[in-house]
Amino acid sequence: MKKIIALLCILAIVACAFVSCGGDKEGSESFQGTEYEPIKREEIVYEKIGEPSVKPENTYKAGDIKEIGITIEGADEDGTLVLKVGKKASLTSKLFPENPAITTVYWESSNEKIVKVDKDGNVLAMAPGCATIACTTVLGFSDTVKVLVYEYEGNDELANELITLLNDARAKELSKATDADAPSEEATDAATEGAASEEAASAAEGEDATDELAQYKLKTDDIMLKYAVNQRVYEEACEGTMDSTRPDFYGIGKDRQHTTVLTDYEIHSRGSTCLNGIWGEYTAEQVAEMLLSSEDSKKAIMNKNYEYIAVGCYKNGEVTYWLVTMIIPF
């Protein structure tokens, strides 16, 4: 009898489990009532480069022409090279003077897990992050290039739409606060005899309106911050680690957005705040509305101390994964 009861209990548990799982579609998952297709990370196909460098020996003889400097060519004007994981690029070295007795140089990567380099200056992107490539001469003259490696470039159209909405709201709010603190028009007129006519002042105001609002907007030209946030939102989407459907702002060091990605991309900040793990069938307008309707998130967006903003978003069918990061640079 005991065996029969035990067997019936097991069958009941199995039946309950089958019923509870029966509503899910094959190959899909659900979170808080929203069904979505799991994201599969793309397989990376790596290009090939040659053998690594060997440090050259100093075999200069009396009377030989020696190098007095070196520069690396093949990077941007600011000395940065941007590569997608698996891709390669070629760097070349230029010695000064151009005809020393020894032209062999030594190429080295600061982190081969992120970037590899061979003896000819061919660079291979291994994993998302930032590393430095150095090229050194026999006598120790050296030049460096910073290599930025990304896996997911991001959806600029959606990201820029949200950035524009947040920046416009920020500019209007901060400009109102500035106008409220400014002296009244009567006081200004009384203090400035011989001021320009009202028509001239109005024309000048129209010309400068855009510039006045622009000073309150967050900057978006930090390329490392942009790629770091794109990379994190992509990883969160692939790993299924986003566990929230509402804006959640927090300070520096409380999540891996800060402790891994920002560090990997050598992004240094006094403080940062993120919108972590918001995903669902949300448009940029809806995300902006949620952020600006929350006192905590709105307070962060209107904080004059923050100077840079980046939005990472990954669209998977109808579901969009969003991540917003704002930083205070050193």
C-alpha positions in Angstrom: 0.0 0.0 0.0 2.8 2.4 0.9 4.5 1.8 -2.4 1.2 2.4 -4.3 0.7 5.7 -2.4 4.3 6.8 -3.1 3.9 6.0 -6.8 0.6 8.0 -7.0 2.3 11.0 -5.4 5.2 10.9 -7.9 2.7 10.6 -10.8 0.8 13.6 -9.4 3.9 15.7 -9.2 4.9 14.8 -12.8 1.4 15.7 -14.0 1.4 19.1 -12.3 4.8 19.9 -13.8 3.6 18.9 -17.2 0.5 21.1 -16.9 2.5 24.1 -15.7 4.9 23.8 -18.6 2.3 23.0 -21.2 1.5 26.6 -21.9 5.0 27.6 -23.0 5.8 27.4 -26.7 8.6 25.2 -27.8 11.8 27.1 -28.0 10.5 30.1 -26.2 10.7 31.4 -22.7 8.6 33.7 -20.6 9.2 36.4 -18.0 6.5 38.2 -16.0 3.9 37.1 -18.6 5.9 38.2 -21.6 7.0 35.5 -24.0 10.3 36.0 -25.9 12.6 34.1 -28.1 16.0 33.3 -26.4 18.9 35.1 -28.0 21.7 32.9 -29.3 25.1 34.6 -29.3 26.6 34.6 -32.8 29.5 32.3 -33.4 32.7 34.3 -33.9 35.0 33.4 -36.8 38.5 34.7 -36.2 40.8 35.8 -38.9 44.4 34.8 -38.8 47.6 36.6 -38.2 51.3 35.6 -38.0 53.7 34.8 -35.3 54.4 37.1 -32.4 57.4 39.4 -32.2 60.8 38.5 -30.8 62.7 41.3 -29.1 65.5 42.4 -31.5 69.1 42.4 -30.4 71.2 45.6 -30.4 73.9 44.9 -33.0 74.7 48.5 -33.9 78.4 49.2 -34.7 80.4 52.4 -34.6 79.3 54.7 -37.4 75.9 53.0 -37.9 72.9 55.3 -38.2 70.6 54.8 -35.2 66.9 55.5 -34.8 65.9 58.5 -32.8 62.1 57.9 -32.7 59.1 55.9 -33.9 55.5 56.4 -34.7 52.7 53.9 -35.4 50.5 54.4 -38.5 47.1 52.9 -39.2 45.1 54.2 -36.3 42.8 57.2 -36.0 44.1 60.7 -35.3 43.6 60.3 -31.6 45.6 57.0 -31.7 42.7 54.7 -31.4 41.8 51.6 -33.5 38.3 50.2 -33.4 37.8 46.5 -34.3 35.0 43.9 -34.1 35.7 40.6 -32.4 37.4 38.2 -34.8 38.5 40.9 -37.2 42.1 42.0 -37.9 43.8 45.2 -39.0 47.3 46.2 -40.0 49.5 48.7 -38.2 52.9 49.9 -39.6 55.8 51.5 -37.9 57.8 54.5 -39.1 61.3 55.1 -37.8 63.2 58.4 -37.6 65.4 58.7 -39.4 64.0 56.5 -42.1 67.2 54.6 -42.8 68.7 53.3 -39.6 71.0 50.3 -39.7 68.5 48.2 -37.8 64.8 48.5 -38.7 63.5 45.5 -36.7 60.9 46.5 -34.1 59.0 44.7 -31.3 55.2 44.6 -31.3 53.5 43.8 -28.0 49.9 43.7 -26.6 49.0 44.8 -23.1 46.3 42.1 -22.9 46.4 39.2 -25.4 43.0 38.0 -24.2 41.6 41.2 -25.9 44.0 41.9 -28.7 46.8 39.9 -30.3 49.6 41.3 -32.5 52.1 39.6 -34.7 55.7 40.5 -35.7 54.4 42.5 -38.7 52.0 44.7 -36.8 48.8 42.7 -37.7 46.3 43.1 -34.9 43.6 40.5 -34.1 40.5 41.4 -32.0 40.0 38.5 -29.5 37.3 39.7 -27.0 35.4 42.9 -26.1 37.4 45.4 -24.2 40.3 47.8 -24.6 44.0 47.1 -24.8 47.2 48.9 -25.9 49.5 47.9 -28.7 53.1 49.1 -28.3 55.8 49.1 -30.9 59.4 49.4 -29.6 62.7 49.9 -31.4 66.1 48.3 -30.5 67.1 51.4 -28.5 63.9 51.5 -26.6 61.9 54.2 -28.5 58.2 53.4 -28.4 54.8 54.4 -29.6 51.4 53.1 -28.6 47.9 52.6 -30.1 44.8 52.0 -28.0 42.6 49.2 -29.6 38.9 49.2 -28.8 37.2 45.8 -29.4 33.4 45.4 -29.6 31.1 42.5 -30.3 27.8 44.3 -30.8 27.9 47.7 -32.5 24.4 48.7 -31.3 21.2 50.1 -32.7 22.1 53.8 -33.3 18.6 54.8 -34.6 16.9 53.6 -31.4 19.7 54.8 -29.1 19.8 58.3 -30.6 16.0 58.6 -30.4 16.1 57.9 -26.6 19.1 60.2 -26.1 17.4 63.0 -27.9 14.3 62.7 -25.8 16.2 62.7 -22.5 18.5 65.5 -23.6 15.6 67.7 -24.7 13.8 67.2 -21.4 17.0 67.9 -19.5 17.8 71.1 -21.5 14.3 72.5 -21.0 14.3 71.7 -17.2 17.7 73.1 -16.6 17.1 76.2 -18.7 14.0 76.9 -16.7 15.8 76.6 -13.5 18.5 79.0 -14.8 15.9 81.5 -15.9 14.2 81.4 -12.5 17.5 82.2 -10.8 18.3 85.1 -13.2 17.3 88.7 -12.3 14.0 90.0 -13.6 13.7 91.8 -16.9 12.9 95.1 -15.1 16.0 94.8 -12.9 18.1 94.0 -15.9 16.8 97.0 -17.8 17.4 99.3 -14.9 20.9 98.1 -14.4 21.9 98.4 -18.1 21.3 101.8 -19.5 21.4 102.1 -23.3 20.5 98.4 -23.8 19.7 97.2 -27.3 16.2 97.6 -28.6 13.6 94.9 -27.9 13.6 93.8 -31.6 17.4 93.4 -31.6 17.3 91.5 -28.3 14.5 89.2 -29.7 16.5 88.5 -32.8 19.6 87.7 -30.8 17.6 85.4 -28.5 16.3 83.5 -31.5 19.8 83.0 -32.9 21.3 81.9 -29.6 18.4 79.7 -28.4 19.9 76.5 -29.8 23.3 77.2 -28.3 21.7 78.1 -24.9 19.9 74.8 -24.7 22.9 72.8 -26.0 24.9 73.7 -23.0 22.6 71.7 -20.8 22.7 68.5 -22.9 24.7 65.5 -22.1 27.6 64.7 -24.4 27.5 61.6 -26.6 31.0 61.6 -28.1 32.7 59.1 -25.8 33.2 56.2 -28.2 34.4 53.8 -25.4 31.4 54.5 -23.3 29.1 53.9 -26.3 30.7 50.5 -27.2 30.9 49.4 -23.5 27.2 50.0 -23.0 26.3 48.3 -26.3 28.4 45.3 -25.3 26.8 45.0 -21.9 23.2 45.2 -23.1 24.0 42.5 -25.8 25.5 40.2 -23.1 22.6 40.8 -20.8 20.2 39.9 -23.6 22.1 36.7 -24.6 22.7 35.5 -21.1 19.1 36.2 -20.0 20.3 38.1 -16.9 18.0 41.1 -17.2 15.6 40.6 -14.3 13.6 43.9 -14.2 11.0 45.6 -16.4 11.2 49.0 -14.8 13.9 51.7 -14.6 16.3 51.1 -11.8 19.0 53.8 -11.3 21.9 53.1 -8.9 25.3 54.4 -8.0 28.8 53.3 -9.1 30.1 49.8 -8.1 26.7 48.2 -7.5 26.6 46.1 -10.6 28.8 44.6 -13.2 28.1 47.3 -15.7 30.6 49.2 -13.6 32.9 46.5 -12.2 33.5 44.7 -15.5 32.5 46.5 -18.7 33.5 50.0 -17.8 36.8 48.8 -16.5 37.4 46.6 -19.5 37.0 49.6 -21.7 39.2 51.7 -19.5 36.4 54.1 -18.7 37.1 56.1 -15.6 34.5 58.1 -13.8 33.8 59.8 -10.5 30.4 58.3 -10.5 27.9 56.7 -12.9 24.3 55.7 -12.9 22.6 53.1 -15.1 19.2 52.0 -16.2 19.7 48.3 -15.7 17.7 45.5 -17.2 14.7 47.2 -18.7 13.3 45.1 -21.6 10.0 44.5 -23.3 7.9 45.9 -26.0 8.9 49.5 -25.2 9.5 52.3 -27.6 12.1 55.1 -26.9 9.2 57.4 -26.0 7.9 54.9 -23.4 11.3 54.4 -21.9 11.8 58.2 -21.7 8.4 58.6 -20.1 9.2 56.0 -17.5 12.5 57.5 -16.6 11.1 61.0 -16.4 8.1 60.0 -14.4 10.3 58.5 -11.6 11.6 61.0 -9.2 14.9 59.1 -8.6 15.7 58.7 -12.3 14.6 62.2 -13.2 16.8 63.6 -10.5 19.8 61.8 -12.0 19.0 62.9 -15.5 18.7 66.6 -14.4 21.9 66.4 -12.3 24.3 69.0 -13.7 27.3 67.0 -12.6 26.8 64.3 -15.2 28.4 65.2 -18.5 28.2 62.1 -20.7 25.4 59.7 -21.7 25.3 56.5 -23.7 22.4 54.2 -24.6 22.8 50.6 -25.5 19.8 48.8 -27.1 19.4 45.4 -28.7 16.1 44.7 -30.6 15.0 41.0 -30.6 11.8 40.9 -32.6 9.3 42.9 -30.6 11.4 43.0 -27.5 14.0 45.7 -27.0 16.7 45.6 -24.3 17.7 49.0 -23.0 20.6 50.2 -20.9 21.4 53.8 -20.2 24.6 55.0 -18.6 25.6 58.5 -17.5 29.0 59.3 -16.1 30.9 62.1 -14.4 34.4 62.2 -16.0 37.5 62.9 -14.1 
